């Protein structure tokens, strides 16, 4: 079940995320749920597989903004790294970072049950 304590145990900075939602717990949890659903979408992985760097950047940048605002720190770190590589069109092992993002997204998704 998605709760503040479950998010704290995950490593989210819940107090920071809540403060960005005017300390409205229901709003924060609703936005986290939406973010989790977006993180678990195949769109980023598909764009990376197709080597569509521009589309992958747009998706990663959007996801990064969401997780940063909600202070979902464990998934924010690899998203920040991937976003910057894509922004600069730096060749690299995108698969490794995407794997970390996917792993964190799965952990978050397990909190929804």
N, CA, C and O of each residue as an XYZ file, in Angstrom:
452
protein
N       0.851     -1.186      0.000
C       0.000      0.000      0.000
C       0.891      1.241      0.000
O       1.891      1.305      0.715
N       0.518      2.200     -0.795
C       1.287      3.434     -0.901
C       0.981      4.320      0.306
O      -0.121      4.849      0.453
N       1.979      4.462      1.151
C       1.852      5.306      2.335
C       3.096      6.164      2.467
O       4.108      5.915      1.811
N       3.016      7.159      3.305
C       4.191      7.993      3.558
C       5.311      7.167      4.156
O       6.471      7.340      3.782
N       4.988      6.273      5.076
C       6.025      5.433      5.680
C       6.677      4.506      4.660
O       7.890      4.299      4.694
N       5.878      3.949      3.753
C       6.436      3.088      2.709
C       7.383      3.884      1.816
O       8.434      3.380      1.418
N       7.019      5.109      1.505
C       7.891      5.960      0.688
C       9.159      6.342      1.447
O      10.240      6.395      0.860
N       9.033      6.607      2.746
C      10.227      6.887      3.562
C      11.167      5.683      3.546
O      12.378      5.831      3.378
N      10.595      4.485      3.724
C      11.411      3.272      3.713
C      12.082      3.053      2.360
O      13.181      2.504      2.284
N      11.423      3.479      1.312
C      11.994      3.392     -0.034
C      13.196      4.323     -0.180
O      14.107      4.039     -0.958
N      13.207      5.419      0.554
C      14.302      6.380      0.463
C      13.872      7.743     -0.032
O      14.708      8.617     -0.258
N      12.567      7.933     -0.204
C      12.054      9.237     -0.632
C      12.192     10.240      0.508
O      12.063      9.890      1.681
N      12.450     11.465      0.151
C      12.484     12.549      1.141
C      11.060     13.101      1.224
O      10.732     14.128      0.631
N      10.242     12.396      1.966
C       8.803     12.664      2.018
C       8.511     14.082      2.496
O       7.611     14.736      1.969
N       9.246     14.558      3.470
C       8.973     15.897      3.999
C       9.165     16.961      2.916
O       8.380     17.904      2.816
N      10.210     16.803      2.114
C      10.441     17.747      1.017
C       9.326     17.641     -0.021
O       8.795     18.656     -0.471
N       8.977     16.428     -0.395
C       7.903     16.229     -1.369
C       6.578     16.775     -0.874
O       5.842     17.418     -1.623
N       6.280     16.519      0.378
C       5.039     17.043      0.959
C       5.024     18.565      0.954
O       4.002     19.180      0.648
N       6.146     19.166      1.290
C       6.192     20.629      1.336
C       5.918     21.228     -0.038
O       5.372     22.327     -0.141
N       6.293     20.511     -1.091
C       6.031     20.993     -2.446
C       4.575     20.790     -2.851
O       4.134     21.275     -3.893
N       3.843     20.073     -2.020
C       2.406     19.837     -2.242
C       1.598     20.512     -1.148
O       0.516     20.043     -0.794
N       2.115     21.608     -0.610
C       1.436     22.375      0.442
C       1.070     21.496      1.638
O       0.064     21.725      2.309
N       1.913     20.476      1.894
C       1.707     19.533      3.002
C       0.365     18.808      2.933
O      -0.196     18.412      3.954
N      -0.134     18.644      1.717
C      -1.390     17.924      1.511
C      -1.060     16.472      1.159
O      -0.681     16.159      0.031
N      -1.212     15.597      2.154
C      -0.832     14.195      1.997
C      -1.545     13.517      0.834
O      -0.916     12.805      0.052
N      -2.837     13.729      0.717
C      -3.614     13.080     -0.352
C      -3.107     13.515     -1.734
O      -2.986     12.692     -2.642
N      -2.815     14.794     -1.885
C      -2.288     15.291     -3.161
C      -0.929     14.674     -3.451
O      -0.675     14.207     -4.562
N      -0.065     14.674     -2.456
C       1.272     14.099     -2.630
C       1.179     12.640     -3.061
O       1.827     12.238     -4.028
N       0.388     11.853     -2.363
C       0.272     10.431     -2.701
C      -0.352     10.227     -4.078
O       0.037      9.312     -4.803
N      -1.309     11.065     -4.440
C      -1.914     10.965     -5.779
C      -0.872     11.258     -6.861
O      -0.813     10.559     -7.873
N      -0.057     12.282     -6.649
C       0.978     12.620     -7.624
C       2.067     11.549     -7.691
O       2.586     11.253     -8.768
N       2.406     10.974     -6.551
C       3.387      9.884     -6.541
C       2.845      8.706     -7.339
O       3.581      8.090     -8.111
N       1.580      8.390     -7.164
C       0.975      7.276     -7.905
C       1.049      7.529     -9.415
O       1.400      6.630    -10.179
N       0.726      8.724     -9.833
C       0.807      9.074    -11.252
C       2.240      8.937    -11.744
O       2.490      8.409    -12.827
N       3.169      9.413    -10.944
C       4.584      9.340    -11.315
C       5.037      7.880    -11.445
O       5.764      7.536    -12.377
N       4.617      7.042    -10.532
C       4.967      5.622    -10.585
C       4.428      4.995    -11.868
O       5.125      4.222    -12.525
N       3.208      5.324    -12.217
C       2.618      4.789    -13.449
C       3.413      5.241    -14.668
O       3.646      4.450    -15.582
N       3.830      6.501    -14.693
C       4.613      7.011    -15.820
C       5.993      6.371    -15.866
O       6.504      6.078    -16.947
N       6.599      6.153    -14.703
C       7.913      5.506    -14.658
C       7.844      4.089    -15.202
O       8.809      3.604    -15.794
N       6.720      3.426    -15.009
C       6.568      2.044    -15.454
C       6.047      1.922    -16.879
O       5.799      0.813    -17.353
N       5.880      3.042    -17.563
C       5.501      3.026    -18.969
C       6.719      2.583    -19.802
O       7.855      2.891    -19.441
N       6.494      1.879    -20.888
C       7.610      1.441    -21.733
C       8.156      2.538    -22.646
O       9.088      2.277    -23.407
N       7.615      3.742    -22.599
C       7.977      4.784    -23.564
C       9.471      5.092    -23.583
O      10.061      5.172    -24.660
N      10.090      5.264    -22.432
C      11.516      5.592    -22.393
C      12.347      4.448    -22.947
O      13.251      4.665    -23.754
N      12.050      3.248    -22.522
C      12.785      2.084    -23.026
C      12.637      1.926    -24.524
O      13.601      1.608    -25.219
N      11.427      2.148    -25.023
C      11.194      2.046    -26.466
C      12.015      3.082    -27.230
O      12.626      2.764    -28.250
N      12.029      4.309    -26.739
C      12.791      5.367    -27.409
C      14.285      5.038    -27.410
O      14.973      5.261    -28.406
N      14.780      4.510    -26.300
C      16.195      4.146    -26.242
C      16.507      3.000    -27.196
O      17.536      3.023    -27.870
N      15.634      2.001    -27.261
C      15.843      0.870    -28.174
C      15.859      1.327    -29.625
O      16.596      0.785    -30.449
N      15.038      2.331    -29.930
C      14.970      2.851    -31.294
C      16.063      3.882    -31.560
O      16.154      4.434    -32.656
N      16.887      4.134    -30.552
C      17.963      5.126    -30.634
C      17.429      6.510    -31.002
O      18.094      7.287    -31.686
N      16.223      6.797    -30.536
C      15.594      8.097    -30.745
C      15.980      8.989    -29.560
O      15.230      9.132    -28.595
N      17.161      9.575    -29.663
C      17.745     10.325    -28.553
C      16.879     11.526    -28.179
O      16.704     11.810    -26.994
N      16.347     12.222    -29.150
C      15.522     13.397    -28.846
C      14.261     13.018    -28.075
O      13.912     13.660    -27.084
N      13.588     11.977    -28.534
C      12.381     11.527    -27.837
C      12.726     10.979    -26.457
O      12.020     11.251    -25.485
N      13.798     10.216    -26.368
C      14.226      9.667    -25.072
C      14.544     10.798    -24.103
O      14.200     10.727    -22.923
N      15.204     11.844    -24.606
C      15.511     12.984    -23.741
C      14.226     13.629    -23.219
O      14.115     13.916    -22.027
N      13.265     13.853    -24.100
C      12.003     14.485    -23.682
C      11.301     13.672    -22.601
O      10.799     14.228    -21.625
N      11.267     12.365    -22.778
C      10.607     11.499    -21.807
C      11.371     11.497    -20.487
O      10.779     11.651    -19.418
N      12.693     11.323    -20.566
C      13.520     11.283    -19.352
C      13.448     12.612    -18.603
O      13.387     12.635    -17.374
N      13.454     13.706    -19.342
C      13.400     15.034    -18.720
C      12.081     15.229    -17.974
O      12.062     15.757    -16.862
N      10.987     14.803    -18.586
C       9.675     14.905    -17.937
C       9.641     14.055    -16.674
O       9.188     14.514    -15.625
N      10.114     12.828    -16.770
C      10.134     11.945    -15.606
C      11.021     12.505    -14.504
O      10.673     12.448    -13.324
N      12.156     13.042    -14.892
C      13.089     13.619    -13.923
C      12.427     14.742    -13.146
O      12.585     14.832    -11.929
N      11.697     15.589    -13.829
C      11.011     16.690    -13.160
C      10.009     16.192    -12.140
O       9.915     16.728    -11.036
N       9.263     15.171    -12.509
C       8.267     14.613    -11.593
C       8.892     14.000    -10.360
O       8.471     14.286     -9.239
N       9.901     13.153    -10.558
C      10.498     12.484     -9.400
C      11.273     13.467     -8.528
O      11.348     13.299     -7.311
N      11.844     14.486     -9.149
C      12.581     15.494     -8.365
C      11.613     16.301     -7.504
O      11.870     16.524     -6.321
N      10.513     16.736     -8.089
C       9.538     17.520     -7.326
C       8.915     16.728     -6.197
O       8.574     17.290     -5.157
N       8.763     15.430     -6.392
C       8.167     14.586     -5.366
C       9.219     13.992     -4.429
O       8.889     13.261     -3.496
N      10.478     14.312     -4.685
C      11.613     13.880     -3.846
C      11.736     12.365     -3.773
O      12.009     11.810     -2.709
N      11.535     11.701     -4.900
C      11.728     10.257     -4.989
C      13.194     10.007     -5.339
O      13.522      9.590     -6.450
N      14.049     10.265     -4.385
C      15.487     10.341     -4.606
C      16.138      9.097     -5.215
O      16.983      9.251     -6.097
N      15.797      7.876     -4.798
C      16.489      6.723     -5.381
C      16.323      6.576     -6.895
O      17.237      6.102     -7.570
N      15.194      6.968     -7.425
C      15.004      6.895     -8.876
C      15.457      8.190     -9.547
O      15.744      8.198    -10.744
N      15.521      9.266     -8.798
C      15.935     10.549     -9.368
C      17.391     10.516     -9.817
O      17.727     11.084    -10.856
N      18.251      9.867     -9.058
C      19.688      9.878     -9.372
C      19.977      9.299    -10.756
O      20.606      9.977    -11.569
N      19.537      8.056    -11.062
C      19.829      7.564    -12.415
C      19.081      8.340    -13.504
O      19.570      8.450    -14.629
N      17.903      8.876    -13.180
C      17.179      9.684    -14.170
C      17.933     10.966    -14.478
O      18.001     11.380    -15.636
N      18.498     11.599    -13.463
C      19.305     12.801    -13.682
C      20.480     12.474    -14.595
O      20.756     13.198    -15.551
N      21.167     11.380    -14.292
C      22.344     11.000    -15.084
C      21.973     10.717    -16.534
O      22.638     11.190    -17.456
N      20.908      9.944    -16.730
C      20.475      9.616    -18.087
C      20.036     10.864    -18.837
O      20.373     11.035    -20.008
N      19.297     11.725    -18.180
C      18.813     12.946    -18.820
C      19.979     13.799    -19.313
O      19.935     14.332    -20.422
N      21.002     13.926    -18.508
C      22.147     14.751    -18.913
C      22.910     14.124    -20.074
O      23.352     14.837    -20.975
N      23.071     12.812    -20.069
C      23.721     12.146    -21.205
C      22.925     12.379    -22.484
O      23.488     12.682    -23.536
N      21.603     12.233    -22.375
C      20.754     12.426    -23.550
C      20.716     13.886    -23.981
O      20.701     14.178    -25.176
N      20.700     14.803    -23.019
C      20.681     16.234    -23.349
C      21.893     16.607    -24.205
O      21.783     17.350    -25.181
N      23.041     16.075    -23.814
C      24.291     16.388    -24.508
C      24.582     15.437    -25.657
O      25.605     15.548    -26.333
N      23.658     14.494    -25.868
C      23.835     13.473    -26.915
C      25.180     12.765    -26.761
O      25.859     12.448    -27.737
N      25.534     12.532    -25.507
C      26.773     11.853    -25.171
C      26.591     10.359    -25.388
O      25.675      9.756    -24.828
N      27.452      9.760    -26.194
C      27.351      8.305    -26.341
C      27.629      7.650    -24.986
O      28.478      8.107    -24.220
N      26.922      6.608    -24.721
C      27.133      5.936    -23.450
C      26.278      4.709    -23.330
O      25.516      4.359    -24.231
N      26.420      4.063    -22.198
C      25.650      2.860    -21.927
C      24.323      3.259    -21.289
O      24.156      3.196    -20.071
N      23.400      3.665    -22.126
C      22.091      4.073    -21.648
C      21.360      2.902    -20.998
O      20.550      3.092    -20.090
N      21.652      1.693    -21.467
C      20.962      0.515    -20.959
C      21.195      0.317    -19.465
O      20.280     -0.078    -18.742
N      22.401      0.587    -19.002
C      22.704      0.410    -17.583
C      21.860      1.365    -16.739
O      21.247      0.953    -15.754
N      21.830      2.627    -17.125
C      21.031      3.600    -16.378
C      19.544      3.292    -16.492
O      18.804      3.407    -15.515
N      19.111      2.905    -17.676
C      17.700      2.557    -17.840
C      17.353      1.351    -16.974
O      16.255      1.278    -16.422
N      18.279      0.411    -16.853
C      18.067     -0.743    -15.980
C      17.878     -0.320    -14.528
O      17.012     -0.850    -13.832
N      18.687      0.635    -14.070
C      18.551      1.143    -12.703
C      17.205      1.847    -12.519
O      16.536      1.677    -11.499
N      16.825      2.630    -13.511
C      15.534      3.332    -13.453
C      14.395      2.321    -13.406
O      13.464      2.465    -12.613
N      14.468      1.309    -14.247
C      13.427      0.277    -14.292
C      13.335     -0.472    -12.966
O      12.241     -0.778    -12.493
N      14.483     -0.763    -12.375
C      14.497     -1.459    -11.087
C      13.817     -0.612    -10.010
O      13.007     -1.116     -9.232
N      14.154      0.672     -9.973
C      13.536      1.571     -8.997
C      12.040      1.723     -9.268
O      11.237      1.786     -8.337
N      11.676      1.781    -10.537
C      10.256      1.907    -10.904
C       9.477      0.673    -10.441
O       8.336      0.789     -9.994
N      10.087     -0.493    -10.548
C       9.437     -1.725    -10.092
C       9.258     -1.734     -8.584
O       8.221     -2.157     -8.074
N      10.275     -1.263     -7.876
C      10.168     -1.181     -6.418
C       9.025     -0.242     -6.039
O       8.216     -0.556     -5.167
N       8.967      0.899     -6.695
C       7.893      1.836     -6.419
C       6.528      1.247     -6.750
O       5.570      1.431     -6.000
N       6.439      0.539     -7.871
C       5.167     -0.069     -8.272
C       4.704     -1.085     -7.234
O       3.503     -1.250     -7.018
N       5.636     -1.755     -6.599
C       5.252     -2.741     -5.582
C       4.603     -2.072     -4.372
O       3.889     -2.724     -3.610
N       4.846     -0.784     -4.196
C       4.227     -0.043     -3.081
C       2.755      0.261     -3.338
O       2.026      0.627     -2.417
N       2.321      0.112     -4.570
C       0.928      0.404     -4.906
C      -0.017     -0.715     -4.465
O      -1.218     -0.494     -4.317
N       0.524     -1.905     -4.258
C      -0.321     -3.055     -3.906
C      -0.553     -3.153     -2.416
O      -1.243     -4.064     -1.958
